[in-house]
Amino acid sequence: MRSSSPKSSSPRIPAPARKASIIRSAGALFAEKGFNGTKTREIAMRAGVSEALIFKHFPSKEELYAAILAEKSPVPGLLERIKVFAEERNDLEVFTVIAETIVGGAPDQHLMRLILFSALESHELSDMFFHNHIRHFYDVLSSYIEQRVDDGVFQPVEPMVAARAFMGMLIYHRLLTVLFRAPLIQEPKDIVQTFVTVFMNGLITQSSRAKKTKPQSRRTKRLKKTQSS
């Protein structure tokens, strides 16, 4: 009697890994073809799963799109990072952390194309991302600038316009670097310093600039400690 060998089977991929693969594949396709131009069967093929499995995790293409934005958006993490500095009224750190995040690669290429595609398609998902992420971030940043104006540290500027001015420099830098492939030769830290210096020099009042008793930022303290060791 011939003995039968056990059937070989490929290891079952855990559900979280399959879901992550779907999000990753869908994000790449949406960035290439836009929301309207991407079919769920294409997402299934790229992710190596069935269409039925996609709809099991995401009942609609809109929900899949929302999941991609929630995972890729740098806004929640960025707001968390600047929260403490904002409470300390540490202007240099607030603007430097924001600049470091954008110059350092956020949003990434896929997310940038995703946002632009959905905006050009006039899709409701673009409005969703704007209100849940972009608008929220600008509200926080403009509120901080308004507070510093009230403190007498910043000049009397329109807070939302100032917030857009700062982010405009950074986002345009990302557009030139990623979409038009025109990177700068300077080191990221030098690019960050230039953006922050240009912006803050236009905001800080002369009386605040003249003060020499302002506490050193954590960044400055770390630098001096490194130099003295």
JOFENCOR-V305183 format. One record per backbone hydrogen bond with DSSP energy under -1.0 kcal/mol. NH is the residue of the N-H (numbers start at 0). CO is the residue of the C=O. If there is no record, write none. Layout:
nh/co
NH/CO
NH/CO
//
This chain:
nh/co
17/13
18/14
19/15
20/16
21/17
22/18
23/19
24/20
25/21
26/22
27/23
28/24
29/25
30/26
31/27
32/28
33/29
42/38
43/39
44/40
45/41
46/42
47/43
48/43
53/49
54/50
55/51
56/52
57/53
63/59
64/60
65/61
66/62
67/63
68/64
69/65
70/66
71/67
72/68
77/73
78/74
79/75
80/76
81/77
85/81
86/82
87/83
88/85
89/84
90/88
93/89
94/90
95/91
96/92
97/93
98/94
99/95
100/96
101/97
102/98
103/99
104/101
105/100
111/107
112/108
113/109
114/110
115/111
116/112
117/113
118/114
119/115
120/116
121/118
122/117
125/122
127/123
128/124
129/125
130/126
131/127
132/128
133/128
134/129
136/132
137/133
138/134
139/135
140/136
141/137
142/138
143/139
144/140
145/141
146/142
147/143
148/144
149/145
150/146
151/148
152/147
153/147
154/202
156/154
161/157
162/158
163/159
164/160
165/161
166/162
167/163
168/164
169/165
170/166
171/167
172/168
173/169
174/170
175/171
176/172
177/173
178/174
179/174
181/175
190/186
191/187
192/188
193/189
194/190
195/191
196/192
197/193
198/194
199/195
200/196
203/199
204/152
208/204
209/205
220/216
221/217
222/218
223/219
224/220
225/221
226/222
227/223
//
